[in-house]
């Protein structure tokens, strides 16, 4: 989830930067300045979240179960086992979709400069 959280920060930041680049004149200059500041800050937060969780992923993996849709079942011996309810395809889509959106948002932002 950490990787998709950081990508959501990136998407929000790029959206603010795109809107700021489209604003023109008058009172919108102040709005443009604020959106540029907060958009850039959102990109920095996304980068921090991405790097922080990548650096400390081992500490977090031991602290809690990462199975969001886990099922607790008993096997034939009577012992409890935790099985993951999500498939690898769903996990992959959870990263691929935000990554694709972030990539296209970055391209659109660069095109509006």
Beta strands, then each sheet from edge to edge (+ up, - down):
strand 1: 71-74
strand 2: 80-83
sheet 1: 1+ 2-
end
